[in-house]
Amino acid sequence: MAFDLKRSHASMVLSRLTSSGTIVDTEGKLLCAVLEDGVEKVTIVAAPQGTEKVLGWSRLGDAIPNRTSAVEMITVPTAPAALEVDLRNTNLVVGRVRAVDQNGVVLGIDPVYAGVPAAGTVKVDHPTGRMKYAAGQSGLAITVTYLYDLTLMQAQQKFGQRFINNWGLHAIFGQIEVATGIGELFTDQYDPTQDYTSAAALTLGANGIITKGGAGPALNASVVSIPSEANPMLGVRYTFFLAP
């Protein structure tokens, strides 16, 4: 489940066709309204330009998530594997890892694992989830927020398996539920490299995720829960009413 069923609510749920070429296979993604053949349909925007109209977020009866978020609190060791830490998960998503030390310093992410990290950076081996820290970070507490890809077995173990009769219905009929109106959403469909404690506006990110900054339009939404180790989902309160 890409959103928390117990804490995600919407005052209105619409049924919409997906636009031509649009495939929605994940819940909790932001969907944009488009007119196609004179009818409002929904799409996921790969590269927002700022003119998009966010209608709401996706709800599916047959989704099996293939990616989710995690937050880990680690302490950089000095022995036995000096300055190296294995995260609990593997197959980290490149460009979707953030590391902040106990002093609030954001560390640069170096995707090339070989060699010695430069000061203020951490090397990340994304396939294995291993991190290598610089010497000056020894003993520091680090908060790591990241997205990682799931195998089918991991997804089923973590989120459960949907009822078999529901499989593929949205793909066959091109119809999807859109949660909209006023409500709250706790989702793992967000950019983990952003600082959600800052006052900057939430915006529509690439492929329907929530982010800050970038070229996407600002969302009429505010953060109500920062991702944490106990709850790695981002919580937002939103109003997604669109003018006709």
N, C-alpha and C positions, 0 to 999 in steps of 0.2 A: 504494500500500500504506500503510495507516494504522498498521501496526506493522512493525518490523524483523524480517524472517523469520530472519535469521542469529542474532539475539540474543534472540528471544522464545521462551520454552519453557514448557510446562505438563506436569505429571505425569499429567494426565488430560484427555481431550477427550470431552465428552458431545454427544449429538445430542438437541436439544429442539425441540418445536413452539413457535412464537411465539404469544402470547396474542392474543385478538381485537382487531383494530385496530392491532396492533403491526407496524411495518415497520422492519426492520433492514437498512440499505443501506450501512453503513460498518463496517470492521473495527476492532478495538481498542477498541470501546466496552464499558463495563461493563453487564452484563445482570443483571437482578434476577429472582429466582424468585417465581412466583405460582402458586397453585392455581386451576385453572379446570376445571370439570366433573370434579373429583376427580383431575386429572392435573397434575403439575408442568410449567409452561410458563415462558417467559421474556418479559420486557418491558423496554423502555427507559423510565425514569422522567423525565418532563419537569421536575418540580419535587419533588425529594426532601423527605421529611418527617422522616426519621430512623429510621423503622421498617422500611425496606426491607432485604431480604436479598440481598446481592450474590452471585451464583452463579459468575460468571467474566466472560470477555471474548469478544467476537464474532470468529468466523473465517468468512469467506465465500469461495466459489469464483468469484464473479462481481462482486465489488465494484469500482467505479471511483470512487476518492475524489473528492469535490467540494470538500474543504477540507483544508488542511494547515498546519503550523507553520513558522516561520522565526525565526532569531536573526541580527541584524546588529550589527556593531561599526562605529559611524560617529564621525567627528569633526565637530563643528559648525563650518562654515566662516564666514569673514568676508567672502569675496569669491570669485567675482564675484556669486553669488546669495546675498547676505548672510543668514546664519542659517537658510537653507533647505536641506533635504536630500531627495532622492528615494530612497526605498527601492527595492530590486530588484524588488519585487512590488507589484501593484495590488490593488484590491478587498479592502482590509483589513476584518476583521470588527469592527463597532462594539462596544466594551466588551471587546475581546480584544487590547488593545495595552498593553505595559508598557515604560517607558523609565527607565533607571537611569544616573545619571552616574558618572564615575570615582571619586567620593567616596562612593558608595553611597547617594546621595540619589535617592529615587523621585520622578519628575516627574509632576505631575498631567496627565491627558490631556484636552485641550479639543477636542471634535469640531467646533466652529465655527471654520473656517479664517480667516475675515475678521478683520482687526484685528491688534493687537499682543498677543503672549502675555504674561500676567501673570508675575511672577517665580515661579519654581518650577514652571512649567507648560510644555507644548509643545502647539501646535495641530497637529492631524492631519486631513488631507484623505483620508478613508478610500478613496474611489473611485480616487484617483490614487497613493496611497502617499506623498504629499509631507508633510514635517514642517517646522514653523516654530518656531524656538526663541527664547527671550527673550534680551535683550542680554547678561545676565550669564552666559549659557552659551557664549558665543563661545569656540571653541578647545577646549572640553571633549570628552573621549571619552565616548560614550553607548552603552549596550547596549540594543538594542530587540528585544523578544520579542513575537511577534504571530501570530495566525492570519489566513489569507487564503483567499478563495474562488478555486477553479480553474475555468477553462473546460474543456469536454470535451477540447479539443485539448491544453491544458496538462496535464491529468490523464493523458492517454494518453502524452504525451511524457515526463512525469516518472516515472510508475509502470508504464507499459506497458499493453497491452490484454489482457484475459482471453480465454481460448479461447471462441469464439463459442457453442459448444454448451452452455456453462455459464450463459449469460445468463438471468437471471430464475428460476432454479431455486428459490431460497429463497422468492421471492415466490409462485411457483405452488404449491409444496407446503407453504409455511409452516414449513419445517424449517431449523434452523441449528446449526452447531457452536459449542459453548461450551468454551473453554479454561479449565480450573479446576485445583483441587488446589494444588500447590506449584510455583512457577516464577518467571520474570522476564518482564516486558513492557516493551518499548521502543515507545512510542506517541506519536502527535501528537494524540491525543484527550485533551488536558489544558487547563486554564485558564492561559493564559500571563501573566495579571496577578498570579499568586501568587509568593511567594518560596519556592522549593523547597529552599533552604538552611536554612530555619528548622526548629525542632524540632516545630512544630505537626503534628498528625496529618493524614494524607491522608484525604480524605472523598469520598463520591459526590457529584458535581456534576450540574447540570442536563443532561438528555439524554445521560446515560451517560459524561460526561467525568470525569477525575480533577481534584480541586481541593483546597483547604484551607479549613477553616471552612465556614460556611453551615449549612443545616439537615439536610444529608445525613448518613447514618451514617458513623462512622469505618471506614476500611479496615484490615484486618490486613496492612499493607504498609509498606514503607520505600523511600526514594529511594536508588538506586544510581548514577544518572547525571543530572546537571543539564543541561537543554537548552543547547546552545552553537552557535556559528556553524558549526562543523564537523559537529555532530550535533544538530539541533534537536528531537530526540525526547526525551521524559522516560522515564527508565528506573526501574522499580520492581521490587522483590522482594516477592512476595505469598504468602499462604496463604488460599485461598478455600474451605475445607471448611465446610459447613453442617451443623449438628445436624439430625437428622430432626424 
